Structure formats: C-alpha cells, structure tokens
Amino acid sequence: MRTSRAPPPLAAGRERPGGEAGSRGRASYGSRAADDGAGSRWRAPYGSRVGPPSLPAGRRGAGVAPVPGGRLRRASGRSMEDDAPVIYGLEFQARALTPQTAETDAIRFLVGTQSLKYDNQIHIIDFDDENNIINKNVLLHQVGEIWHISASPADRAVLATCYNHTLDGKVLTCAAVWKMPQESEPGSHESPDDAASAAHSLELLCHLDGAAHGSTACVAWEPTGDGKRVISLADNHLLLWDLQESSSQAVLAGSASLEGRGQLKFTSGRWSPHHSCTQVATASDTAIRGWDTRTMSQVYCIENAHGQLVRDVDFNPNKQYYLASCGDDCKVKFWDTRSPAAPVRTLEEHSHWVWSVRYNHSHDQLVLTGSSDSRVTLSNMVSISSEPFGHLVDDDDLSDQEERRPEEKSQEPPQDGVIATYEEHEDSVYAVEWSSADPWLFASLSYDGRLVINRVPRALKYHILL
C-alpha cells in the first residue's frame, strides 16, 4: 500500500518564497523556508526524504549544498546572465505534474497533491514570463491523494487523475476524468482563509472503472485528435477507453495483459505521436514493451532495458522509432525500437533513482530528467536527434560573406552530454515537464511540494536557433 505524509500545514496556496499567499510579487531565487501561517518559518531539513524512495538518514542529496544567506548554489552549466528560477511551494506534498497540453498560448501547469489528512488539491499554475511571476488557482480534489495527473490534448478544461481509494479495507488506485469549472482562472488574490472557503471542486465526468483489473498506475491521452481516447494501466492490464457523451461515459474498447511469472505490474506508459497514434509503450519491471492499439497486441519488447525497475518512458517527437527510458539503476537510456538489443546512448549523471524523462516537443535534442538525488538535468543529445548537425541551411540562403567562410562549414557537430544541472530542490524530484506554450521553459516537482520553473540556458537556446 502506498502512503505519504503531509508536511507541517501552510496556508493554502502559499508561495514559497514570495510572501503572502496569492501575492503577485516576484518569487525570489533559491529560498528554502516557508511561512506556516502563524508567522513562524518552517524549514525542510537538508537531505530530508519524506517519501519513498529514501536515502540514508542525514545524507544530503547529491548536488545540494548550503551557502551563506540560506540560498541554494546556482545550477551548474548556467551563466549568471541566465534568468533565475521561480519557485512555488504547495501546502502538501506532491508528485503529480502535467502541462496543460491544450493550452498553447499561456504557460500553464497542473499539480496534484498528496495528503492523507486533508482534502487534496489541484493547483493551476500560470507563469507570466514577461514579469517572471506566478499566478495560481486551487481546485479541490476530495476523493483521495493524487498519484498521477494528465491533461486532455483537445480540451483545456478536462484532465484525468489517478488517486487512492479505500474499498472494503483495501486501498486501490482508481482513475477518473474531470472537468475544471470555468471560474478556475489563475490570478486569485484572496487571503488564505478566503481562498479555502471559496475553493472550487472538480466536476466528475466519468470513472475509468478498472477496479476489477487492479490499481491504476497512470492514464495517457491519445496525443492528437479530439481527446476521446485514453489508455490506463491497471496492475498487469493495458486498457483502452473511448470517452463518449462529452466524456461523461467511458467505454472499454480494448485490453491486453502481461503474462509471465510473478506479479507483473505496469509502472508507466506513453502514447506514441507517430504511426498514426496506433502505438503505446509501457514499462513493467525491467522491460519496455510496445503495443498496437488496433489489435492490442505486442509489437516489440526490450527485455532487461534497465538493471532495475523502469520508472518512465518518452517518445522522441520527431523520430518515430526512438524513445528514452529511465529507472532505478540511475541511468537514462535511448533506444531504437527496431534494434532493441542495446541502447543507442546511455547517460549516467544521477546518483539515485531516475523517476522522469521528457523530450522537448520542438527540439528533440533537449532531454530533461528528474531523480531522487534532488537534481534535474538538461542534456543535449544532438547526435541522435532529428538535426544531428544542427539546423541545416540551404546554400541558396547563404550570403556571399557566409560562403567565403569554408572553415565554419567544417566545424564538428556539438557533442552529446549534460548542458546544465538544476539544484533548487531538496527532496526527490518525481516529475519534470516541458511547457506546451514555450519550448524553452520547463517545470520540476519534488515531493516536499516545491515546484520550480526554469529555462534552457540562453547560450544553448541561441546556438540551436542560430
């Protein structure tokens, strides 16, 4: 049974840092502390790990170092000219994060909390890139602690959550599709007490009733289309759902099961944007499997993809056969599913379990990872990207001056490797996500409820663009 503990309660929606709840003041860089609502300051101990997995007690997370003034060391690989990160603190612990996929104009993320004692929440985080501030709104998710959250690619008001539910003395992780109220626009300015009393609740559209199949690990939406098809992973079952009647009814359209020795369970899954959206990749134990959603049959299998449990997978948005994976062996691996015998590249930059890996939606050489070592890494995997030699320019587009520089044309392509390591977190980083509206901005979430918004270093951004 999965459990979590809540930290000392803070005022609802209090930003950490940034002063009073709901204030629109600019969040300061690297602050550790947060008000507890009574004027005192709550400070998370260095190296604390309040939820699974855990490092030895008293051991400081790799890459996290105190410096004078109570600030975290600036992330390596970034210059002083880069914009400082913006940090937002949730009242409760959290591990569920998703960009609002259907929203392509505003930079918006959704965060789900985990609390055993209080009503859980979904925080709608709007980031004002021009003023470098966060606006937020909070919705109540009263059915249980949230383990996974995903947003519809077609309707920005619709989302799905996986949450704990107790039935006949047993705890199951269920899944449901919800609609956010129209009033839930970020930018609220109420005091903590007023915000709690005026908080809106989600509207239940339908349950993805997989209780008969076991606990649901995650829900993934079909990347394109009208947002009417989703998959859910319940124990060892892959379930395909059709959402009908304005998503108020979910009809099971197909299913597949893992077969083998032991208690096989899915840990994560991802819907491929390629092959007309007919393939899904799943992780279970140390293996990665591909499935055809038309026949619900297995199309490929990468046995022993990692030395330990595979935690996450993601598809390259521009190369149809390439995907990335990460796991408890502290490694990030890149695969060509046509040649599953060995990975095409491997990164070993983390010192603890790697929970999340994400390709950039526009520039697939940029890859994010988050780990229990409290670090977020940004890697430039240019050699296996869709533009291994950088942005290609036709000779007709070159000026006479540029044509007279043959030495520049012979420059070696950039090398693969970690571009920057971000060290603003003090707890296990369970999720990293790119913004759907800005390809140069991303968010990371650690178990202590700290959401950090960061940007790709300017030097790398201009190198890719120019």
Solvent accessible surface area in square Angstrom, and as a share of the most:
residue,aa,sasa,rsa
1,M,176,0.78
2,R,99,0.36
3,T,64,0.37
4,S,4,0.03
5,R,151,0.55
6,A,35,0.27
7,P,17,0.11
8,P,60,0.37
9,P,70,0.44
10,L,7,0.04
11,A,15,0.11
12,A,20,0.15
13,G,0,0.00
14,R,22,0.08
15,E,6,0.03
16,R,3,0.01
17,P,17,0.10
18,G,21,0.20
19,G,48,0.46
20,E,136,0.61
21,A,11,0.09
22,G,6,0.06
23,S,31,0.20
24,R,112,0.41
25,G,41,0.39
26,R,143,0.52
27,A,6,0.05
28,S,50,0.32
29,Y,26,0.10
30,G,0,0.00
31,S,21,0.14
32,R,6,0.02
33,A,4,0.03
34,A,2,0.02
35,D,36,0.19
36,D,43,0.22
37,G,49,0.47
38,A,89,0.69
39,G,70,0.68
40,S,55,0.35
41,R,144,0.53
42,W,48,0.17
43,R,134,0.49
44,A,10,0.08
45,P,86,0.54
46,Y,75,0.28
47,G,8,0.07
48,S,22,0.14
49,R,29,0.11
50,V,46,0.27
51,G,8,0.08
52,P,74,0.47
53,P,6,0.03
54,S,77,0.50
55,L,16,0.08
56,P,85,0.54
57,A,111,0.86
58,G,77,0.74
59,R,108,0.40
60,R,114,0.42
61,G,3,0.03
62,A,30,0.23
63,G,25,0.24
64,V,8,0.05
65,A,26,0.20
66,P,58,0.36
67,V,57,0.33
68,P,132,0.83
69,G,74,0.71
70,G,30,0.29
71,R,123,0.45
72,L,5,0.02
73,R,109,0.40
74,R,62,0.23
75,A,2,0.02
76,S,64,0.42
77,G,54,0.52
78,R,23,0.09
79,S,60,0.38
80,M,153,0.68
81,E,138,0.62
82,D,15,0.08
83,D,50,0.26
84,A,24,0.18
85,P,2,0.01
86,V,0,0.00
87,I,0,0.00
88,Y,0,0.00
89,G,0,0.00
90,L,1,0.00
91,E,19,0.09
92,F,4,0.02
93,Q,2,0.01
94,A,0,0.00
95,R,30,0.11
96,A,3,0.02
97,L,10,0.05
98,T,10,0.06
99,P,13,0.08
100,Q,5,0.02
101,T,57,0.33
102,A,30,0.23
103,E,9,0.04
104,T,91,0.53
105,D,134,0.69
106,A,30,0.23
107,I,16,0.08
108,R,24,0.09
109,F,0,0.00
110,L,1,0.00
111,V,0,0.00
112,G,0,0.00
113,T,0,0.00
114,Q,0,0.00
115,S,5,0.03
116,L,111,0.55
117,K,159,0.67
118,Y,92,0.35
119,D,68,0.35
120,N,5,0.02
121,Q,14,0.06
122,I,0,0.00
123,H,0,0.00
124,I,3,0.01
125,I,0,0.00
126,D,24,0.13
127,F,10,0.04
128,D,35,0.18
129,D,61,0.32
130,E,168,0.76
131,N,89,0.46
132,N,11,0.06
133,I,16,0.08
134,I,5,0.02
135,N,23,0.12
136,K,13,0.05
137,N,20,0.10
138,V,20,0.11
139,L,0,0.00
140,L,37,0.19
141,H,2,0.01
142,Q,107,0.47
143,V,62,0.36
144,G,16,0.15
145,E,7,0.03
146,I,0,0.00
147,W,22,0.08
148,H,53,0.23
149,I,5,0.03
150,S,14,0.09
151,A,9,0.07
152,S,2,0.01
153,P,30,0.19
154,A,51,0.39
155,D,63,0.33
156,R,124,0.45
157,A,24,0.19
158,V,10,0.06
159,L,0,0.00
160,A,0,0.00
161,T,0,0.00
162,C,0,0.00
163,Y,7,0.03
164,N,16,0.08
165,H,79,0.35
166,T,87,0.51
167,L,91,0.45
168,D,134,0.69
169,G,72,0.69
170,K,145,0.61
171,V,49,0.28
172,L,41,0.20
173,T,5,0.03
174,C,27,0.16
175,A,1,0.01
176,A,0,0.00
177,V,0,0.00
178,W,15,0.05
179,K,74,0.31
180,M,11,0.05
181,P,31,0.20
182,Q,163,0.73
183,E,111,0.50
184,S,11,0.07
185,E,99,0.44
186,P,25,0.15
187,G,19,0.18
188,S,26,0.17
189,H,109,0.49
190,E,71,0.32
191,S,53,0.34
192,P,36,0.22
193,D,117,0.61
194,D,77,0.40
195,A,28,0.22
196,A,60,0.47
197,S,97,0.63
198,A,58,0.45
199,A,27,0.21
200,H,70,0.31
201,S,56,0.36
202,L,17,0.08
203,E,99,0.44
204,L,78,0.39
205,L,27,0.14
206,C,11,0.06
207,H,92,0.41
208,L,4,0.02
209,D,98,0.51
210,G,4,0.04
211,A,43,0.34
212,A,102,0.79
213,H,50,0.22
214,G,13,0.13
215,S,31,0.20
216,T,4,0.02
217,A,26,0.20
218,C,7,0.04
219,V,1,0.01
220,A,14,0.11
221,W,19,0.07
222,E,24,0.11
223,P,43,0.27
224,T,83,0.48
225,G,61,0.59
226,D,93,0.48
227,G,5,0.05
228,K,65,0.28
229,R,66,0.24
230,V,0,0.00
231,I,1,0.01
232,S,3,0.02
233,L,0,0.00
234,A,1,0.00
235,D,36,0.19
236,N,41,0.21
237,H,44,0.19
238,L,0,0.00
239,L,0,0.00
240,L,6,0.03
241,W,12,0.04
242,D,42,0.22
243,L,5,0.02
244,Q,80,0.35
245,E,124,0.56
246,S,94,0.61
247,S,7,0.05
248,S,58,0.37
249,Q,92,0.41
250,A,22,0.17
251,V,55,0.32
252,L,77,0.38
253,A,55,0.42
254,G,16,0.15
255,S,57,0.37
256,A,13,0.10
257,S,49,0.32
258,L,9,0.05
259,E,155,0.70
260,G,57,0.55
261,R,232,0.85
262,G,69,0.67
263,Q,167,0.74
264,L,45,0.22
265,K,105,0.45
266,F,7,0.03
267,T,43,0.25
268,S,13,0.08
269,G,10,0.09
270,R,67,0.24
271,W,11,0.04
272,S,0,0.00
273,P,53,0.33
274,H,30,0.13
275,H,54,0.24
276,S,102,0.66
277,C,6,0.03
278,T,15,0.08
279,Q,35,0.15
280,V,0,0.00
281,A,0,0.00
282,T,1,0.01
283,A,0,0.00
284,S,3,0.02
285,D,78,0.40
286,T,28,0.16
287,A,6,0.05
288,I,0,0.00
289,R,35,0.13
290,G,0,0.00
291,W,12,0.04
292,D,16,0.08
293,T,5,0.03
294,R,176,0.64
295,T,95,0.55
296,M,25,0.11
297,S,52,0.34
298,Q,85,0.38
299,V,67,0.38
300,Y,31,0.12
301,C,32,0.19
302,I,1,0.01
303,E,112,0.50
304,N,115,0.59
305,A,0,0.00
306,H,3,0.01
307,G,63,0.61
308,Q,96,0.43
309,L,49,0.24
310,V,0,0.00
311,R,48,0.18
312,D,13,0.07
313,V,1,0.00
314,D,9,0.05
315,F,13,0.05
316,N,1,0.00
317,P,36,0.22
318,N,71,0.36
319,K,54,0.23
320,Q,80,0.35
321,Y,68,0.26
322,Y,30,0.11
323,L,0,0.00
324,A,0,0.00
325,S,0,0.00
326,C,0,0.00
327,G,0,0.00
328,D,12,0.06
329,D,24,0.12
330,C,35,0.21
331,K,61,0.26
332,V,3,0.02
333,K,27,0.11
334,F,0,0.00
335,W,6,0.02
336,D,13,0.07
337,T,17,0.10
338,R,146,0.53
339,S,66,0.43
340,P,49,0.31
341,A,107,0.83
342,A,61,0.47
343,P,44,0.28
344,V,47,0.27
345,R,99,0.36
346,T,56,0.33
347,L,21,0.10
348,E,116,0.52
349,E,80,0.36
350,H,14,0.06
351,S,51,0.33
352,H,25,0.11
353,W,73,0.26
354,V,0,0.00
355,W,36,0.13
356,S,6,0.04
357,V,0,0.00
358,R,23,0.08
359,Y,6,0.02
360,N,1,0.00
361,H,91,0.41
362,S,61,0.39
363,H,40,0.18
364,D,3,0.01
365,Q,14,0.06
366,L,0,0.00
367,V,1,0.00
368,L,0,0.00
369,T,3,0.01
370,G,0,0.00
371,S,0,0.00
372,S,0,0.00
373,D,1,0.00
374,S,0,0.00
375,R,40,0.15
376,V,1,0.00
377,T,4,0.02
378,L,0,0.00
379,S,1,0.01
380,N,9,0.04
381,M,3,0.01
382,V,4,0.02
383,S,48,0.31
384,I,16,0.08
385,S,4,0.02
386,S,51,0.33
387,E,66,0.30
388,P,45,0.29
389,F,143,0.60
390,G,24,0.23
391,H,118,0.52
392,L,134,0.67
393,V,80,0.46
394,D,97,0.50
395,D,96,0.50
396,D,137,0.71
397,D,102,0.53
398,L,42,0.21
399,S,58,0.37
400,D,100,0.52
401,Q,103,0.46
402,E,78,0.35
403,E,83,0.37
404,R,169,0.62
405,R,90,0.33
406,P,89,0.56
407,E,108,0.48
408,E,83,0.37
409,K,123,0.52
410,S,87,0.56
411,Q,131,0.58
412,E,146,0.65
413,P,53,0.33
414,P,40,0.25
415,Q,132,0.59
416,D,43,0.22
417,G,24,0.23
418,V,48,0.28
419,I,52,0.27
420,A,1,0.01
421,T,14,0.08
422,Y,2,0.01
423,E,10,0.04
424,E,1,0.00
425,H,1,0.00
426,E,2,0.01
427,D,2,0.01
428,S,1,0.00
429,V,0,0.00
430,Y,13,0.05
431,A,11,0.08
432,V,0,0.00
433,E,15,0.07
434,W,2,0.01
435,S,2,0.02
436,S,36,0.23
437,A,33,0.25
438,D,28,0.14
439,P,43,0.27
440,W,26,0.09
441,L,1,0.00
442,F,1,0.00
443,A,0,0.00
444,S,2,0.01
445,L,0,0.00
446,S,0,0.00
447,Y,1,0.00
448,D,9,0.05
449,G,0,0.00
450,R,2,0.01
451,L,0,0.00
452,V,1,0.00
453,I,0,0.00
454,N,2,0.01
455,R,41,0.15
456,V,5,0.03
457,P,8,0.05
458,R,104,0.38
459,A,83,0.64
460,L,15,0.07
461,K,56,0.24
462,Y,112,0.42
463,H,114,0.51
464,I,20,0.10
465,L,85,0.43
466,L,176,0.88
